[in-house]
Amino acid sequence: MRYQNRHYVFSSKQAAYEFASDPDSYIIMVAECAKKSPELIQLLELHAQFATITPYSQGRDQGKMIEKPITKCDAGIQTEVHPIESNIVKSYEWNEWELRRKAIKLANLRNKVTHSAQTNLSNLRRDNVTQVYLPKESETQTLQSTGTNVPRPQTFLAGIRGGMRKTTVMTKVDLTQDVDQT
């Protein structure tokens, strides 16, 4: 059926007669459904009513019926309020007097002489004991790598084509899986 230089197709003669009785109200109802479900704009080619959308025939991938929608999601990262620095130098000294004390102690060590109590006859006769800690048999793993995978939203539109019934009802089915199921 042709109305205002546009062609319309119906599932039955009865649906065409109902449309012909009041076509403007049906066109407005389709536009309202397309506002609630924007994927219908590409499917039904309603670009004249929604001028901000470029039609798929003028897009990058010509010939495809429905372009892949751009999915967006919000993500947030929280930083620590008071992070602990990992590059803390334990030997750092800020006190000037303590630095002088350490310098004097090191200078005094240069003048000291050590004396050995061993002689050539007593060399290697002393009992020497060493304690050894054998490596453990069990292992532990301390690093844990984790990540999240946010499911992509998927919807299915049922009842778009019509059918044998007089009135067709479009239903939008959400096929997105929960995070626990993935």
Secondary structure in CASP SS format (residue, H / E / C, confidence):
PFRMAT SS
TARGET T0000
AUTHOR 0000-0000-0000
METHOD secondary structure of the structure
MODEL  1
M C 1.00
R E 1.00
Y E 1.00
Q C 1.00
N C 1.00
R E 1.00
H E 1.00
Y C 1.00
V C 1.00
F C 1.00
S C 1.00
S C 1.00
K H 1.00
Q H 1.00
A H 1.00
A H 1.00
Y H 1.00
E H 1.00
F H 1.00
A H 1.00
S H 1.00
D C 1.00
P H 1.00
D H 1.00
S H 1.00
Y H 1.00
I H 1.00
I H 1.00
M H 1.00
V H 1.00
A H 1.00
E H 1.00
C H 1.00
A H 1.00
K H 1.00
K H 1.00
S C 1.00
P C 1.00
E H 1.00
L H 1.00
I H 1.00
Q H 1.00
L H 1.00
L H 1.00
E C 1.00
L C 1.00
H C 1.00
A C 1.00
Q C 1.00
F C 1.00
A C 1.00
T C 1.00
I C 1.00
T C 1.00
P C 1.00
Y H 1.00
S H 1.00
Q H 1.00
G C 1.00
R C 1.00
D C 1.00
Q C 1.00
G C 1.00
K C 1.00
M C 1.00
I C 1.00
E C 1.00
K C 1.00
P C 1.00
I C 1.00
T C 1.00
K C 1.00
C C 1.00
D C 1.00
A C 1.00
G C 1.00
I C 1.00
Q C 1.00
T C 1.00
E C 1.00
V C 1.00
H C 1.00
P C 1.00
I C 1.00
E C 1.00
S C 1.00
N C 1.00
I C 1.00
V C 1.00
K C 1.00
S C 1.00
Y C 1.00
E C 1.00
W C 1.00
N C 1.00
E H 1.00
W H 1.00
E H 1.00
L H 1.00
R H 1.00
R H 1.00
K H 1.00
A H 1.00
I H 1.00
K H 1.00
L H 1.00
A H 1.00
N H 1.00
L H 1.00
R H 1.00
N H 1.00
K C 1.00
V C 1.00
T C 1.00
H C 1.00
S C 1.00
A C 1.00
Q C 1.00
T C 1.00
N C 1.00
L C 1.00
S C 1.00
N C 1.00
L C 1.00
R C 1.00
R C 1.00
D C 1.00
N C 1.00
V C 1.00
T C 1.00
Q C 1.00
V C 1.00
Y C 1.00
L C 1.00
P C 1.00
K C 1.00
E C 1.00
S C 1.00
E C 1.00
T C 1.00
Q C 1.00
T C 1.00
L C 1.00
Q C 1.00
S C 1.00
T C 1.00
G C 1.00
T C 1.00
N C 1.00
V C 1.00
P C 1.00
R C 1.00
P C 1.00
Q C 1.00
T E 1.00
F E 1.00
L E 1.00
A E 1.00
G C 1.00
I C 1.00
R C 1.00
G C 1.00
G C 1.00
M C 1.00
R C 1.00
K C 1.00
T C 1.00
T C 1.00
V C 1.00
M C 1.00
T E 1.00
K E 1.00
V E 1.00
D E 1.00
L C 1.00
T C 1.00
Q C 1.00
D C 1.00
V C 1.00
D C 1.00
Q C 1.00
T C 1.00
END
